[in-house]
Structures are given as C-alpha cells and as structure tokens.
C-alpha cells in the first residue's frame, strides 16, 4: 500500500486548491509558490503548497495586492508554508491598512445615494456640497471619499 501523496501535479494542485492551472503558473512566475521539475520537465508541487495558495487567496480576498502577499511570504524562512503564528503576525501588520480600507468603504456606502464622491458629479446636492467646484484643488477622483 502506498503512503500519502507528498507531491502533486499542477492539475492535482489546481483541483485541490480550487484555482485554474494558469493561476498556479502565474503564482509560480511571481515566486509565490515553487515547484520541482521531473526528469520529463513536469512540475511537481509539495502538498504544503496548498496552504500557501490558501494564504495567497485569503490575503487577496481581504484586498491585499500580490506584491503585498509576496512581501509577506518573503519573510518566511526557506519559502516554508505559513503557520498559524505567521498568519497572526502578518495579519496584525496588515490591520491598519485594512482598517483604512474599511473606512473608505464606509464613506462610500454612506455617501453613495447622494453623492458620487467627487463633488462635480454628485446628484442634486452638488450645489450645496461643492458649489463652483471648490474641491477641485484637492485633486482628481472621489476626493470626498478619501481621508481629509
């Protein structure tokens, strides 16, 4: 009887991780995950790569860029899989950024029905919120939704 599988093909990894094989190749090209090559030049991934992909996908779901994910993973020794302690440490470091993102979304939610956020494209209240486009010097975009 064979022991547990420790290496996965790209197809097996993609199926188990719930991502496309193109995502696996992309993550590998960005240095987020690593494969070994067989003598036939086929990729083989350690089973622990599943946890790294889960880490990547979870970080992306909370709004982190792949550059931020790569920076976080680079703090782990020898490309090892993140542990619970690693996730706790990294998530604490991301908390201020996530809090800012939450605040931005709350401002958007609270102003969504009456103002598009930039002043010049707001609805009927434009003349009250931004007469004569007074906020233009604050910059382009949704300046009412950005921190003061």
C-alpha positions as CSV (number, residue, x, y, z in Angstrom):
1,X,0.0,0.0,0.0
2,X,1.3,3.4,-0.9
3,X,1.9,6.2,1.6
4,X,0.3,9.6,1.4
5,X,0.9,11.7,-1.6
6,X,3.5,14.4,-0.9
7,X,3.9,15.8,-4.4
8,X,1.1,16.9,-6.7
9,X,0.9,17.6,-10.4
10,X,-0.2,21.0,-11.5
11,X,-3.6,19.6,-12.3
12,X,-4.0,17.9,-8.9
13,X,-2.8,21.1,-7.1
14,X,-5.2,23.3,-9.1
15,X,-8.2,21.0,-8.4
16,X,-7.4,20.7,-4.7
17,X,-6.7,24.4,-4.3
18,X,-9.8,25.4,-6.4
19,X,-7.8,27.6,-8.8
20,X,-7.0,27.3,-12.5
21,X,-3.7,25.9,-13.7
22,X,-3.0,29.3,-15.2
23,X,-3.2,30.8,-11.7
24,X,-0.7,28.2,-10.4
25,X,1.7,29.0,-13.2
26,X,1.2,32.8,-12.5
27,X,1.9,32.3,-8.8
28,X,5.0,30.3,-9.6
29,X,6.2,33.0,-12.1
30,X,5.8,35.6,-9.3
31,X,7.8,33.5,-6.9
32,X,4.8,32.9,-4.6
33,X,5.0,29.1,-4.9
34,X,7.7,26.8,-6.0
35,X,7.8,23.5,-8.0
36,X,10.4,21.0,-8.7
37,X,10.8,19.5,-12.1
38,X,10.7,15.8,-13.0
39,X,13.2,14.4,-15.5
40,X,10.4,14.9,-18.1
41,X,10.3,18.6,-17.1
42,X,6.9,18.4,-15.5
43,X,6.1,20.5,-12.4
44,X,5.6,18.8,-9.1
45,X,4.4,20.7,-6.0
46,X,4.8,19.7,-2.4
47,X,1.4,19.1,-0.7
48,X,2.2,22.0,1.6
49,X,1.8,24.3,-1.4
50,X,-1.9,24.0,-0.8
51,X,-1.6,26.0,2.3
52,X,0.5,28.7,0.6
53,X,-2.2,29.0,-2.1
54,X,-4.9,29.3,0.6
55,X,-2.8,32.0,2.2
56,X,-2.5,33.9,-1.1
57,X,-6.2,33.6,-1.9
58,X,-7.2,34.7,1.6
59,X,-4.9,37.7,1.5
60,X,-6.3,38.7,-1.9
61,X,-9.8,38.4,-0.6
62,X,-9.2,40.9,2.1
63,X,-7.8,43.3,-0.5
64,X,-4.1,42.8,-0.5
65,X,-2.1,43.0,-3.7
66,X,0.1,40.2,-4.9
67,X,3.1,42.4,-4.2
68,X,2.0,42.7,-0.6
69,X,1.4,38.9,-0.5
70,X,4.9,38.3,-2.0
71,X,6.5,40.6,0.6
72,X,4.7,38.8,3.4
73,X,5.8,35.3,2.1
74,X,9.3,36.5,1.6
75,X,9.6,36.9,5.4
76,X,9.2,33.2,5.9
77,X,12.4,31.2,6.1
78,X,13.3,29.0,3.1
79,X,9.9,29.5,1.4
80,X,8.1,27.5,4.1
81,X,4.4,27.3,4.4
82,X,2.8,29.9,6.7
83,X,1.9,28.7,10.1
84,X,-0.9,29.9,12.4
85,X,1.6,32.1,14.2
86,X,2.8,33.5,10.8
87,X,-0.7,34.4,9.8
88,X,-1.3,36.0,13.2
89,X,1.8,38.1,12.9
90,X,1.2,39.1,9.3
91,X,-2.5,39.9,9.8
92,X,-1.6,42.2,12.7
93,X,0.8,44.1,10.4
94,X,-2.0,44.4,7.8
95,X,-4.6,45.6,10.2
96,X,-4.0,49.4,9.8
97,X,-4.2,49.0,6.0
98,X,-7.4,47.0,6.3
99,X,-8.9,49.5,8.8
100,X,-8.3,52.3,6.2
101,X,-9.9,50.2,3.5
102,X,-12.9,49.6,5.7
103,X,-13.2,53.3,6.5
104,X,-13.1,54.1,2.8
105,X,-15.8,51.6,2.0
106,X,-18.0,53.0,4.8
107,X,-17.6,56.5,3.4
108,X,-18.6,55.2,0.0
109,X,-21.6,53.4,1.4
110,X,-22.7,56.5,3.4
111,X,-22.4,58.9,0.5
112,X,-23.4,56.6,-2.3
113,X,-27.0,57.6,-2.5
114,X,-26.5,61.4,-2.5
115,X,-23.0,61.9,-4.0
116,X,-20.7,60.1,-6.3
117,X,-17.9,61.2,-4.1
118,X,-16.0,63.8,-6.1
119,X,-18.4,66.7,-5.9
120,X,-18.6,67.6,-9.6
121,X,-20.7,64.6,-10.5
122,X,-22.9,64.5,-7.4
123,X,-26.6,64.4,-7.7
124,X,-29.0,67.3,-6.8
125,X,-26.9,68.3,-3.7
126,X,-23.9,69.3,-5.8
127,X,-24.6,73.0,-5.4
128,X,-24.7,72.5,-1.6
129,X,-21.7,70.2,-1.3
130,X,-19.4,71.7,-3.8
131,X,-20.6,75.0,-5.3
132,X,-18.3,76.3,-8.1
133,X,-16.3,73.1,-7.9
134,X,-14.4,74.3,-4.8
135,X,-12.8,70.9,-4.0
136,X,-11.0,70.8,-7.4
137,X,-7.7,71.8,-5.7
138,X,-7.9,68.6,-3.5
139,X,-7.1,66.6,-6.6
140,X,-8.8,64.3,-9.1
141,X,-11.2,61.5,-8.3
142,X,-13.5,60.9,-5.5
143,X,-11.9,63.3,-3.1
144,X,-14.9,63.3,-0.7
145,X,-14.3,59.6,-0.1
146,X,-10.6,59.9,0.6
147,X,-9.2,60.8,4.1
148,X,-9.2,64.6,4.7
